Structure formats: structure tokens, C-alpha cells
Amino acid sequence: MPRRHQLLELLQSDPHDPFLHYALALDDIASGNDTAGLERLTQLTENHPDYVPTWFQRGQVLARLGDHESARKVLQQGVQVALKAGDHHAAAEMNGLIETL
């Protein structure tokens, strides 16, 4: 069974699991569909704002699409979320990406 199909089945049984939404977004991005991945990541940051990995991935996609201003804003928010969660590694990665924009 393909991975995406498995994720969708799992999501039916647990539609509020942030990891499943995150994994689907990464699958969209890996398959070249940045727009769908970005939409899913945006929804995830709205519905599960404390899910730290989403902020970094969303910032990366925005930067890759050339929207550096939005990427900076998302990453700055993500740094705050990461610090609040005590995830200093993620905060440092996001700050590193901000410096390249």
C-alpha cells in the first residue's frame, strides 16, 4: 500500500493528529506539489500552532517559492513557538534560515 494512502487511512481514524497532516504536507512537497504542501502546512500552523516542525517547513517552502518576506515572518513566529516549547535546536535552525533570506 502506498505511503500516502496509508497516511490518509490513518487520518480518517485520527483527523486531529498533527503528525499525519505534517507527513501529508511533506509528501505533497516531495512529489513537487509545493502549493498543496504549503496549504496543508498553513492549516496545520493555524490548527496546531505549537507543532514546531511545521513552522520550519512552511518557511522553507515560502523561501523556495521566492516569498522571502512571508518566509521571514513565518520563521520568526516559529522561533517564538520553538523557544516556548524549549526546542532550542529548531529555533536555531529557523534563525539560520532567516539569516540567509
WOSUL-V964445 format. One record per residue. N is the residue number from 1. RES is the residue in one letter. PSI is psi in degrees with one decimal (999 if undefined). Layout:
BEGIN
N_RES_PSI / N_RES_PSI
END
This chain:
BEGIN
1_M_128.7 / 2_P_149.5 / 3_R_-46.3 / 4_R_-42.6 / 5_H_-41.5 / 6_Q_-43.9 / 7_L_-42.3 / 8_L_-38.0 / 9_E_-43.5 / 10_L_-37.6 / 11_L_-31.5 / 12_Q_-36.1 / 13_S_-21.0 / 14_D_74.5 / 15_P_-8.7 / 16_H_7.8 / 17_D_112.4 / 18_P_-33.2 / 19_F_-39.5 / 20_L_-41.2 / 21_H_-40.9 / 22_Y_-46.5 / 23_A_-38.6 / 24_L_-38.6 / 25_A_-44.1 / 26_L_-35.0 / 27_D_-42.9 / 28_D_-47.8 / 29_I_-44.1 / 30_A_-29.8 / 31_S_5.4 / 32_G_5.9 / 33_N_74.0 / 34_D_-35.0 / 35_T_-48.3 / 36_A_-41.1 / 37_G_-43.2 / 38_L_-41.2 / 39_E_-43.6 / 40_R_-40.7 / 41_L_-39.1 / 42_T_-46.0 / 43_Q_-38.0 / 44_L_-40.4 / 45_T_-27.1 / 46_E_-40.4 / 47_N_-27.2 / 48_H_67.8 / 49_P_-17.2 / 50_D_1.4 / 51_Y_94.0 / 52_V_-46.4 / 53_P_-28.1 / 54_T_-39.1 / 55_W_-44.4 / 56_F_-47.5 / 57_Q_-41.5 / 58_R_-42.8 / 59_G_-40.5 / 60_Q_-44.2 / 61_V_-45.8 / 62_L_-41.6 / 63_A_-43.8 / 64_R_-33.3 / 65_L_-3.6 / 66_G_5.4 / 67_D_72.5 / 68_H_-34.3 / 69_E_-47.8 / 70_S_-38.4 / 71_A_-44.7 / 72_R_-45.1 / 73_K_-45.8 / 74_V_-45.1 / 75_L_-37.1 / 76_Q_-41.2 / 77_Q_-41.7 / 78_G_-37.3 / 79_V_-43.5 / 80_Q_-41.8 / 81_V_-44.5 / 82_A_-43.6 / 83_L_-40.3 / 84_K_-34.7 / 85_A_-5.7 / 86_G_16.5 / 87_D_80.9 / 88_H_-28.2 / 89_H_-48.2 / 90_A_-40.7 / 91_A_-42.3 / 92_A_-40.1 / 93_E_-42.8 / 94_M_-41.0 / 95_N_-37.5 / 96_G_-41.0 / 97_L_-39.7 / 98_I_-41.2 / 99_E_-23.7 / 100_T_-10.8 / 101_L_999
END
